[in-house]
Amino acid sequence: MKRIAILGSTGSIGTQALDVIRANPGRFSVSLLTANNNSSLLIKQALAFRPERVVIANSEKYDEVSEALEMEGIAVHAGDVALQQAVQADNVDMVLAAMVGYSGLLPVISALKTGKQIALANKETLVVAGELITRLAHENNVMLLPVDSEHSAIFQCLVGEKPEAVDKIILTCSGGPFRGYTAEQLEQVTPEQALAHPNWDMGAKITIDSATLMNKGFEVIEAKWLFQLRTEQIEVVVHPQSIIHSMVQFTDGSIKAQMGLPDMRFPIQYALSYPDRITNAFPRFTVPHSPNLTFQSPDTRNFRNLALAYEALSVGGNYPCILNAANEIVVQAFLQKKIGFLQMSDVIEQTLSKISYLAEPGIDDYIACDSEARRVAWELAGKKSLY
């Protein structure tokens, strides 16, 4: 029985992970559930899965959650410090890091320091501090198991292969809802249009990142650290059908691809059960009835975030941290209709140019850099306001 702590249990990945756990009661149990603001769903999940403790990050929601669970024998905590402490509990075997954005960094660091296995769905953790995270994982003998469908696909393709046999990896990308749009068309895009993602069921922030291709840019940076690759070994191709989740090309020219329906429960289950594969009742991809599979190069001229991510990865140091912080701000500003779709890239690029470069940042540097980049990005977004 593997005891799972789910960080971000009320989000898209968290709720689907609970579907996997519910279907496998003999393999998994839930020891910890955490949420940021969604107290009502957290309470329902706690009553259904009976973890030993829950953490609500927003301290203003503590009384509501505590009163609902006080007679159930479930300990309730609140705040970021409580979250970092909870993942270190003896009754946690694996931490599923499904929080969105920078907020997932410190809890993952805390879990790594006590040797907890990590199923990583929070790509920003490696974007912000990839070198630090991979070093901590190595020092504490922890395997980082990818949950993103693309990185899970790469991970599966690499099983049994030698690292030196890898020529490059190919991350696939749906292209988002605005694939093929001109710059003039992108200028008119609204948040409501951007949230209508064609293939995947995701939260608002990740959906916007997918529409701008920043999500794919983050995956490029994440892949560098997960698989210890050089920047030039990571290629992105647009694959609108989202059937091939990613590929690996080897030095002999052959390619391995991992395929399946666009259903996040597949990579979540694989990460939770690794190295085993377990039977499930999820819908299956059938080859005879498959759509035509097409591929094309990404448009980095109109979707500049992908190019900015490659640039941040090449520069290294604290640049990816700046990139992530600025992106979180511009997504928020776009959703609030304060800036336009194309202006998000403008603000990110300008923020990168205004923050001092640090070649070898430590954790305190990352925290300070994140705060400063957010301040600068908010200031720039305000100056570019459309309304």
C-alpha positions as CSV (number, residue, x, y, z in Angstrom):
1,M,0.0,0.0,0.0
2,K,1.6,3.3,-1.2
3,R,0.6,6.3,0.9
4,I,0.1,9.4,-1.2
5,A,0.2,13.0,-0.3
6,I,-1.5,15.1,-3.0
7,L,-0.5,18.8,-3.1
8,G,-3.2,20.6,-5.0
9,S,-5.9,17.9,-4.6
10,T,-8.8,20.2,-5.8
11,G,-7.2,21.0,-9.1
12,S,-7.4,19.1,-12.4
13,I,-4.4,16.8,-11.8
14,G,-5.4,16.3,-8.1
15,T,-9.0,15.3,-8.8
16,Q,-7.9,12.9,-11.6
17,A,-5.3,11.4,-9.3
18,L,-8.0,10.7,-6.7
19,D,-9.9,8.9,-9.5
20,V,-6.9,6.7,-10.0
21,I,-6.6,6.1,-6.2
22,R,-10.3,5.4,-5.9
23,A,-10.1,2.7,-8.6
24,N,-7.1,1.0,-6.8
25,P,-8.0,0.8,-3.1
26,G,-5.6,-2.1,-2.6
27,R,-2.6,-0.3,-4.0
28,F,-2.9,3.4,-2.8
29,S,-4.2,5.3,0.2
30,V,-4.3,9.0,0.8
31,S,-2.3,10.4,3.7
32,L,-2.5,14.1,3.0
33,L,-4.7,16.4,0.9
34,T,-3.9,20.1,0.3
35,A,-5.7,23.0,-1.4
36,N,-5.1,26.7,-1.8
37,N,-8.6,28.2,-1.7
38,N,-11.2,25.5,-2.6
39,S,-12.2,24.6,0.9
40,S,-15.6,23.1,0.0
41,L,-14.1,20.5,-2.4
42,L,-11.2,19.8,0.0
43,I,-13.7,19.0,2.7
44,K,-15.6,16.6,0.4
45,Q,-12.4,14.9,-0.6
46,A,-11.3,14.5,3.0
47,L,-14.6,12.9,4.0
48,A,-14.3,10.5,1.0
49,F,-10.7,9.5,1.3
50,R,-10.0,9.9,5.0
51,P,-6.5,11.2,5.0
52,E,-4.8,11.7,8.4
53,R,-4.4,15.4,7.7
54,V,-5.3,18.2,5.3
55,V,-3.8,21.6,4.8
56,I,-5.6,24.6,3.5
57,A,-3.0,27.2,2.3
58,N,-5.4,30.1,2.7
59,S,-5.5,30.6,6.4
60,E,-8.8,32.5,6.2
61,K,-10.4,29.2,5.3
62,Y,-9.0,27.3,8.3
63,D,-12.1,27.7,10.5
64,E,-14.4,26.4,7.8
65,V,-12.4,23.3,7.1
66,S,-11.6,22.6,10.8
67,E,-15.2,22.8,11.9
68,A,-16.3,20.4,9.1
69,L,-13.6,17.8,9.9
70,E,-13.1,18.2,13.7
71,M,-15.3,15.2,14.5
72,E,-13.8,13.0,11.8
73,G,-10.4,12.5,13.3
74,I,-8.7,14.4,10.5
75,A,-6.1,16.9,11.5
76,V,-6.5,20.3,9.8
77,H,-3.6,22.8,9.3
78,A,-3.3,26.1,7.4
79,G,-0.6,28.1,5.8
80,D,2.5,27.6,3.7
81,V,4.7,26.5,6.6
82,A,2.2,23.8,7.6
83,L,2.2,22.6,4.1
84,Q,6.0,22.3,4.0
85,Q,6.0,20.4,7.3
86,A,3.1,18.1,6.4
87,V,4.9,16.5,3.4
88,Q,7.7,15.3,5.7
89,A,5.4,13.1,7.8
90,D,6.3,9.5,8.3
91,N,3.0,8.3,6.9
92,V,3.9,9.8,3.4
93,D,5.6,7.5,0.9
94,M,5.1,9.6,-2.2
95,V,4.2,13.3,-2.9
96,L,2.2,14.1,-5.9
97,A,3.2,17.7,-6.6
98,A,0.1,19.1,-8.5
99,M,0.1,22.7,-7.2
100,V,0.1,25.3,-10.0
101,G,3.0,27.7,-10.4
102,Y,5.8,28.8,-8.1
103,S,3.8,27.8,-5.0
104,G,4.9,24.2,-5.5
105,L,8.6,24.9,-5.2
106,L,9.2,25.0,-1.4
107,P,6.9,22.0,-0.6
108,V,8.8,19.9,-3.1
109,I,12.1,21.0,-1.6
110,S,10.8,20.1,1.8
111,A,9.7,16.6,0.6
112,L,13.0,16.0,-1.1
113,K,15.0,16.7,2.0
114,T,13.3,13.8,3.8
115,G,13.6,11.4,0.9
116,K,10.0,11.3,-0.2
117,Q,9.4,10.0,-3.7
118,I,8.1,12.7,-6.0
119,A,5.5,12.4,-8.8
120,L,6.0,15.8,-10.4
121,A,3.1,17.6,-12.2
122,N,4.2,21.0,-11.1
123,K,6.6,21.9,-14.0
124,E,7.4,25.3,-12.6
125,T,9.4,23.6,-9.8
126,L,12.0,22.6,-12.3
127,V,11.6,25.7,-14.4
128,V,12.5,27.9,-11.5
129,A,15.1,25.9,-9.8
130,G,16.0,22.8,-11.9
131,E,19.6,22.6,-10.9
132,L,18.8,22.8,-7.2
133,I,15.9,20.3,-7.4
134,T,17.8,17.7,-9.3
135,R,20.8,18.0,-7.0
136,L,18.5,17.5,-3.9
137,A,16.9,14.5,-5.6
138,H,20.3,13.0,-6.3
139,E,21.6,13.7,-2.7
140,N,18.5,12.1,-1.2
141,N,18.2,9.1,-3.6
142,V,14.9,10.3,-4.9
143,M,13.5,9.6,-8.4
144,L,11.5,12.4,-10.0
145,L,8.7,10.7,-11.7
146,P,7.1,12.9,-14.4
147,V,3.3,13.3,-14.6
148,D,3.1,15.7,-17.5
149,S,1.9,13.6,-20.4
150,E,4.9,14.6,-22.6
151,H,7.5,13.9,-20.0
152,S,5.8,10.7,-19.0
153,A,6.0,9.7,-22.7
154,I,9.7,10.5,-22.8
155,F,10.3,8.6,-19.6
156,Q,8.5,5.5,-20.9
157,C,10.4,5.7,-24.2
158,L,13.8,5.8,-22.3
159,V,13.1,2.7,-20.1
160,G,15.9,0.2,-20.9
161,E,17.9,2.7,-23.0
162,K,21.3,4.1,-22.3
163,P,21.5,7.9,-21.9
164,E,24.3,8.2,-24.5
165,A,22.1,6.5,-27.1
166,V,19.7,9.5,-27.1
167,D,20.1,11.9,-30.0
168,K,17.2,14.2,-29.2
169,I,13.7,14.2,-27.7
170,I,10.7,15.5,-29.5
171,L,8.0,17.1,-27.4
172,T,4.6,17.2,-29.1
173,C,2.2,20.2,-28.7
174,S,-1.4,20.5,-29.7
175,G,-0.8,24.1,-30.8
176,G,-3.6,25.4,-28.7
177,P,-6.9,26.9,-29.9
178,F,-5.2,29.6,-32.0
179,R,-2.9,27.4,-34.1
180,G,-2.5,29.1,-37.5
181,Y,-3.7,32.5,-36.3
182,T,-2.0,35.7,-37.6
183,A,-0.7,38.4,-35.3
184,E,-3.7,40.5,-36.2
185,Q,-6.1,37.8,-35.2
186,L,-4.2,37.1,-32.0
187,E,-4.5,40.8,-31.0
188,Q,-8.3,40.2,-30.8
189,V,-8.2,37.1,-28.7
190,T,-10.2,37.2,-25.5
191,P,-9.7,35.3,-22.2
192,E,-12.9,33.4,-22.9
193,Q,-11.6,32.2,-26.3
194,A,-8.3,31.2,-24.8
195,L,-9.9,29.1,-22.1
196,A,-11.7,27.0,-24.7
197,H,-8.9,24.4,-25.1
198,P,-9.6,21.7,-27.7
199,N,-8.0,18.6,-26.3
200,W,-7.1,18.7,-22.6
201,D,-9.1,19.4,-19.4
202,M,-6.9,21.8,-17.4
203,G,-7.1,24.7,-15.0
204,A,-7.3,28.3,-16.2
205,K,-3.6,29.1,-15.8
206,I,-2.3,26.1,-17.6
207,T,-4.9,26.5,-20.3
208,I,-3.7,30.1,-21.0
209,D,-0.1,28.8,-21.0
210,S,-1.0,26.2,-23.5
211,A,-2.7,28.8,-25.8
212,T,0.5,31.0,-25.7
213,L,2.9,28.0,-26.0
214,M,4.5,29.0,-22.7
215,N,3.4,25.7,-21.3
216,K,5.5,24.0,-24.0
217,G,8.4,26.3,-23.2
218,F,8.2,25.3,-19.6
219,E,8.2,21.7,-20.7
220,V,11.4,22.3,-22.7
221,I,13.1,23.6,-19.5
222,E,11.7,20.8,-17.4
223,A,12.9,18.2,-19.9
224,K,16.4,19.5,-19.7
225,W,16.6,18.8,-16.0
226,L,14.5,15.6,-15.9
227,F,16.6,13.9,-18.6
228,Q,19.9,15.8,-18.3
229,L,19.8,17.1,-21.9
230,R,21.4,19.9,-23.8
231,T,19.1,22.6,-25.1
232,E,19.8,21.6,-28.7
233,Q,18.6,18.1,-27.9
234,I,15.0,19.2,-27.2
235,E,12.7,19.8,-30.2
236,V,9.1,20.8,-30.2
237,V,6.6,19.8,-32.9
238,V,2.9,20.7,-33.2
239,H,0.7,17.6,-33.3
240,P,-2.9,18.7,-33.2
241,Q,-4.5,15.3,-32.6
242,S,-2.6,14.8,-29.2
243,I,-2.3,11.1,-29.8
244,I,1.5,10.9,-29.8
245,H,2.5,12.4,-26.5
246,S,6.2,12.7,-27.3
247,M,9.1,10.8,-29.0
248,V,12.7,10.0,-28.6
249,Q,15.1,9.8,-31.5
250,F,18.2,7.7,-30.9
251,T,21.7,7.9,-32.3
252,D,21.0,5.1,-34.8
253,G,18.1,7.2,-36.3
254,S,15.3,5.2,-34.9
255,I,12.4,6.8,-33.1
256,K,10.2,5.6,-30.2
257,A,6.8,7.2,-29.6
258,Q,4.4,6.8,-26.8
259,M,0.7,7.0,-27.9
260,G,-2.7,7.1,-26.2
261,L,-5.8,9.2,-25.8
262,P,-5.4,12.6,-24.3
263,D,-6.4,11.5,-20.8
264,M,-4.2,12.6,-17.9
265,R,-5.2,9.6,-15.8
266,F,-2.8,7.5,-17.8
267,P,0.4,9.4,-16.9
268,I,-0.8,10.0,-13.4
269,Q,-1.4,6.2,-12.8
270,Y,2.0,5.3,-14.4
271,A,3.8,7.7,-12.0
272,L,1.9,6.5,-8.9
273,S,2.4,2.8,-9.8
274,Y,5.9,2.9,-11.3
275,P,7.7,0.5,-12.0
276,D,4.4,-1.5,-12.3
277,R,1.7,-1.1,-14.9
278,I,-1.7,-1.7,-13.6
279,T,-4.9,-2.5,-15.4
280,N,-7.6,0.2,-15.6
281,A,-10.9,0.8,-17.3
282,F,-10.0,4.0,-19.0
283,P,-11.1,4.5,-22.7
284,R,-8.6,3.0,-25.1
285,F,-7.0,4.3,-28.2
286,T,-7.7,2.0,-31.1
287,V,-5.4,2.1,-34.1
288,P,-7.9,1.1,-36.9
289,H,-10.1,4.0,-35.9
290,S,-7.3,6.6,-35.3
291,P,-7.4,10.0,-37.0
292,N,-4.7,11.1,-39.4
293,L,-1.7,12.1,-37.4
294,T,-0.1,15.3,-38.6
295,F,2.9,17.4,-37.5
296,Q,4.3,20.8,-38.2
297,S,6.8,23.2,-36.8
298,P,5.7,25.7,-34.1
299,D,5.1,29.3,-35.0
300,T,7.6,31.1,-32.7
301,R,7.2,34.4,-34.5
302,N,3.6,34.9,-33.4
303,F,3.8,32.7,-30.3
304,R,7.0,34.2,-28.9
305,N,6.7,32.6,-25.4
306,L,8.3,29.4,-26.7
307,A,11.3,31.2,-28.1
308,L,11.6,33.2,-24.8
309,A,11.6,29.9,-22.9
310,Y,14.4,28.5,-25.1
311,E,16.3,31.8,-24.5
312,A,15.9,31.6,-20.8
313,L,17.1,28.0,-20.8
314,S,20.2,28.8,-22.8
315,V,21.1,31.8,-20.6
316,G,20.4,29.7,-17.4
317,G,21.0,31.0,-13.9
318,N,18.0,32.9,-12.6
319,Y,16.5,33.6,-16.1
320,P,14.0,30.7,-16.0
321,C,12.9,32.0,-12.5
322,I,12.3,35.4,-14.0
323,L,10.5,33.9,-16.9
324,N,8.1,32.0,-14.7
325,A,7.4,34.8,-12.3
326,A,6.6,37.3,-15.2
327,N,4.5,34.7,-16.9
328,E,2.3,34.1,-13.8
329,I,1.7,37.9,-13.6
330,V,0.8,38.3,-17.3
331,V,-1.6,35.4,-17.3
332,Q,-3.4,36.9,-14.3
333,A,-3.4,40.3,-16.0
334,F,-4.8,38.8,-19.3
335,L,-7.5,36.9,-17.4
336,Q,-8.5,40.2,-15.8
337,K,-8.6,41.8,-19.2
338,K,-5.8,44.3,-18.3
339,I,-3.5,43.4,-21.2
340,G,-4.0,41.6,-24.6
341,F,-2.9,38.2,-25.7
342,L,0.3,39.4,-27.6
343,Q,1.2,41.8,-24.8
344,M,1.9,38.9,-22.5
345,S,5.1,38.1,-24.4
346,D,6.0,41.8,-24.5
347,V,5.9,42.1,-20.7
348,I,7.8,38.8,-20.1
349,E,10.6,39.9,-22.5
350,Q,10.9,43.3,-20.9
351,T,10.9,41.8,-17.4
352,L,13.8,39.5,-18.4
353,S,15.8,42.5,-19.5
354,K,15.2,44.4,-16.3
355,I,16.2,41.9,-13.6
356,S,19.9,41.4,-12.7
357,Y,21.4,38.1,-13.9
358,L,22.7,35.6,-11.4
359,A,24.6,32.7,-12.7
360,E,24.5,30.4,-9.7
361,P,21.4,31.4,-7.5
362,G,20.6,29.7,-4.2
363,I,17.2,29.2,-2.7
364,D,17.2,32.7,-1.1
365,D,18.1,34.2,-4.5
366,Y,15.3,32.4,-6.2
367,I,12.8,33.7,-3.7
368,A,14.1,37.3,-4.0
369,C,14.2,37.0,-7.8
370,D,10.7,35.7,-8.0
371,S,9.4,38.6,-5.9
372,E,11.3,41.3,-7.8
373,A,10.2,39.9,-11.2
374,R,6.6,39.9,-10.2
375,R,6.8,43.5,-9.1
376,V,8.4,44.5,-12.3
377,A,6.0,42.6,-14.5
378,W,2.9,44.1,-12.7
379,E,4.4,47.6,-13.2
380,L,4.9,46.9,-16.9
381,A,1.5,45.3,-17.3
382,G,-0.1,48.4,-15.8
383,K,1.7,50.6,-18.3
384,K,0.4,48.5,-21.2
385,S,-3.1,48.3,-20.0
386,L,-5.7,48.2,-22.8
387,Y,-8.5,49.7,-20.8
